[in-house]
Amino acid sequence: MDGETAGTIEDETFSADAVEIAIKGVAIHPGFAYGKMENAIRIAGDIIARLPKDMAPETTKGRDGFIHPTGVSGVMEKANLSFIIRDFTEEGLKTKEALLESITQEVMKNYPGSGYTFTVKEQYRNMKVVLDKNPEIVESAVEAIRRAGMDPVRGSIRGGTDGSRLSFMGLPCPNIFAGGHAFHSPLEFVSSQDMDKAVKTIVELARLWEERA
């Protein structure tokens, strides 16, 4: 129960990785820096400036993935960049990670005295991989929505959900609406009317599983 508008059910999420880039610059007193200093803050800025403008959350929609910087910290001698990478396919994730590392390598050529590390951490994977092997799970949820008096709307989540984690832990789990809107924004809210319909859907879903037991 982690979805949006009444009637929606989602059986697909992004696949997600996190990337950390740690930059080691060359520090020296700024009064003696000519030809010697390699400021890690500037290096980090160069990497961010080269990110594709059409591969950001604010410029993508539908099934397009993205590279999203989520954190920057640094001083002259070292800096850290945090990213999240999102795509609906494993191949898309790897392509974007390779692009990000290629950008980093190109920037670092201009700073021969500096170095970096590039670390990828898996976060979650597209739950459709699991749910496609268990189609009755989604079919039952769709029927429960109908029985609760709504027209089911199938969709994909441009994000993640606990259902993804649960699916890969052995509990196939699509995402049923819960009435949430404007997620992770200052205007995030939940609709009590949609929540009431979500309760009715769960009651119908329990009845369905009992009928088919």
C-alpha positions in Angstrom: 0.0 0.0 0.0 2.3 2.7 -1.3 0.8 4.1 -4.4 -1.0 7.3 -5.6 -4.5 7.9 -6.9 -7.4 5.6 -6.2 -7.6 2.7 -8.7 -3.9 2.6 -9.6 -1.8 -0.5 -9.4 1.9 -0.7 -10.4 3.9 -3.8 -11.1 7.1 -2.2 -12.2 9.7 0.1 -10.6 12.9 1.7 -11.5 16.1 -0.3 -10.9 18.4 1.8 -8.8 22.0 2.2 -7.9 23.9 4.8 -6.0 27.3 6.2 -7.0 29.9 7.9 -4.8 32.8 9.8 -6.4 35.6 10.7 -4.0 38.1 13.2 -5.4 41.6 13.9 -4.1 43.0 17.2 -5.2 46.3 19.0 -4.8 46.4 21.4 -1.9 48.8 24.3 -1.4 48.7 27.8 0.0 46.7 29.9 -2.5 49.5 32.5 -2.6 51.9 29.9 -4.0 49.3 28.0 -6.1 50.2 29.0 -9.6 50.6 25.8 -11.7 50.4 23.6 -8.7 47.0 23.7 -7.0 44.3 21.4 -8.2 41.2 22.4 -6.3 38.9 19.4 -5.6 35.9 21.7 -5.4 36.5 22.9 -8.9 37.0 19.3 -10.1 33.6 18.4 -8.6 32.0 21.4 -10.3 33.5 20.4 -13.7 32.0 16.9 -13.4 28.5 18.2 -12.5 28.7 20.8 -15.3 29.3 18.0 -17.9 26.3 15.9 -16.9 23.8 15.6 -19.8 21.0 18.1 -19.4 18.5 15.7 -21.0 19.3 12.9 -18.5 18.1 14.6 -15.3 14.9 13.9 -13.3 13.6 17.3 -14.2 14.0 16.7 -18.0 12.8 13.0 -18.2 9.5 11.2 -18.0 7.8 7.9 -18.9 10.4 5.2 -19.3 13.4 7.5 -19.4 16.0 7.0 -16.7 18.3 9.6 -15.2 21.6 10.5 -13.5 20.8 12.6 -10.4 23.4 14.4 -8.2 22.1 14.3 -4.6 25.0 15.6 -2.6 28.2 17.6 -2.9 30.7 18.3 -0.2 34.3 19.4 -0.3 37.4 21.5 0.6 40.4 22.3 -1.5 42.1 19.0 -1.1 39.1 16.6 -1.3 35.5 16.5 -2.4 32.7 14.0 -2.6 29.9 13.7 -5.0 26.8 11.5 -4.4 24.5 10.3 -7.2 21.5 8.1 -7.7 21.1 6.3 -11.1 17.7 5.1 -12.2 16.5 3.1 -15.2 13.9 0.4 -15.8 16.5 -2.0 -17.1 19.8 -3.3 -15.8 21.4 -2.5 -19.1 20.2 1.1 -18.8 21.7 1.4 -15.3 25.1 0.1 -16.5 25.1 2.4 -19.5 24.5 5.5 -17.3 27.1 4.5 -14.8 29.6 4.0 -17.6 28.7 7.4 -19.0 29.2 9.0 -15.5 32.6 7.4 -15.1 33.6 8.4 -18.6 32.7 12.0 -17.8 34.8 11.8 -14.6 37.8 10.3 -16.4 37.6 13.1 -19.0 37.5 15.8 -16.4 40.4 14.2 -14.4 42.7 14.4 -17.5 42.8 18.2 -16.8 44.1 17.5 -13.3 47.0 15.2 -13.6 48.1 15.5 -10.0 44.6 14.5 -8.6 42.8 11.2 -8.3 39.4 9.7 -7.7 37.5 6.6 -6.7 34.2 5.6 -8.2 32.0 3.3 -6.1 28.7 1.8 -7.2 26.2 0.4 -4.7 23.1 -1.5 -5.6 19.9 -0.1 -4.1 16.9 -2.0 -5.5 15.8 -3.7 -8.7 12.7 -3.6 -10.9 10.0 -5.8 -9.2 8.5 -6.7 -12.6 11.2 -9.3 -13.0 9.6 -11.2 -10.1 5.9 -10.3 -10.7 6.0 -11.5 -14.3 6.8 -15.0 -12.9 3.7 -14.7 -10.6 1.0 -13.1 -12.8 -1.8 -14.2 -10.5 -0.6 -11.7 -7.9 -1.2 -8.7 -10.0 -4.4 -10.2 -11.6 -5.9 -10.6 -8.1 -5.1 -7.1 -7.1 -6.6 -5.8 -10.4 -9.8 -7.7 -9.7 -10.0 -6.5 -6.2 -9.9 -2.9 -7.4 -12.8 -3.6 -9.7 -14.8 -5.2 -7.0 -14.2 -2.2 -4.8 -15.9 -0.1 -7.5 -13.1 1.4 -9.5 -11.5 1.0 -12.9 -8.0 -0.4 -12.4 -5.2 1.7 -13.9 -1.9 -0.2 -14.5 1.3 1.7 -14.4 5.1 1.9 -13.7 6.7 3.7 -10.8 9.4 6.3 -11.6 10.9 5.4 -8.2 11.0 2.6 -5.7 8.7 1.0 -3.2 8.9 -1.5 -0.3 7.2 -3.9 -2.7 10.3 -4.1 -4.8 12.4 -5.1 -1.8 9.8 -7.6 -0.6 9.5 -9.1 -4.1 13.2 -9.9 -4.2 13.0 -11.3 -0.7 10.5 -13.9 -1.9 7.1 -12.1 -1.4 5.9 -11.0 -4.8 4.3 -7.6 -4.1 2.8 -5.1 -6.5 2.1 -1.6 -5.5 -1.6 -0.8 -4.6 -2.7 2.8 -4.3 -2.8 4.5 -0.9 -3.9 8.0 -1.8 -0.5 9.7 -1.6 0.2 12.8 -3.8 3.1 15.1 -4.6 5.6 12.7 -3.0 8.7 14.1 -1.3 7.7 17.7 -2.0 6.7 20.4 0.5 3.1 19.9 -0.7 3.0 16.2 -0.1 -0.5 15.1 1.1 -2.7 12.0 1.4 -6.4 11.8 0.3 -8.7 10.4 3.0 -11.2 9.5 0.3 -8.6 7.5 -1.6 -7.4 5.8 1.7 -11.0 4.7 2.3 -11.1 3.1 -1.2 -7.8 1.4 -0.5 -9.2 -0.2 2.6 -12.2 -1.5 0.5 -9.7 -2.9 -2.0 -7.8 -4.8 0.6 -11.0 -6.3 2.0 -11.9 -7.4 -1.5 -8.4 -8.8 -2.1 -8.7 -10.9 1.1 -12.0 -12.3 -0.1 -10.5 -13.1 -3.5 -7.6 -15.1 -2.0 -10.1 -16.9 0.3 -12.3 -17.8 -2.7 -9.3 -19.2 -4.6 -7.7 -21.0 -1.7 
